[in-house]
């Protein structure tokens, strides 16, 4: 809303400058004496001001790209209402790929312990935790991907759970911890638990992004 008000104000100023410049130059063509060059100078300056205001308006109307909303084809942010789970997942796939070259590094390394890679106040960290569980939930029972969870350090799992709790995920975290205690190595219970929550993880990612959309610029 503030951006729109500023845009309207700039357009109004530009119109006033343009009209005033036309009026002064028209009068300058009809009069003689010392006022004529004065009218011409002021009219010209108003034309220049009009051009500068319009140029600034054109530059300022381009929105800062939002990580989840920006459309590279239109060079504009889409309305947050049009944001979908698929778009959030695609953008997080890109983000996680930049964060860690491989899933193994994401799970077994110290990536989750970093503080400078997750945006202001770690805003991306809960999304990364959601994405890690979401990717696991898509795996078949015999997938080697489950080894990443099996080999994850206690510190990494602790940060993952803490990141989810930051997004108010208490039941999921509690269930995850209980199953990990019962099955230190991911077994049927963990695999079934995550696979049943695939849609839940994607919907929660979308909800989290929408709730904090202004933090992703």
Secondary structure, DSSP 4 states (H G I P E B T S, - for coil): -HHHHHHHHHHHHHHHHHHHHHHHHHHHTT--SHHHHHHHHHHHHHHHHHHHHHHHHHHHTSPPPPTTTEETTTTEEPPGGG--HHHHHHHHHHHHHHH-SSHHHHHHSSGGG-SSSSSGGGTTHHHHHHHHHHHHHTS-TT-TTHHHHHH--HHHHHHHHHHHHHTT--HHHHHHHHHHHH-SS--HHHHHHHHTTHHHHHHHHHHHHHHTGGG--
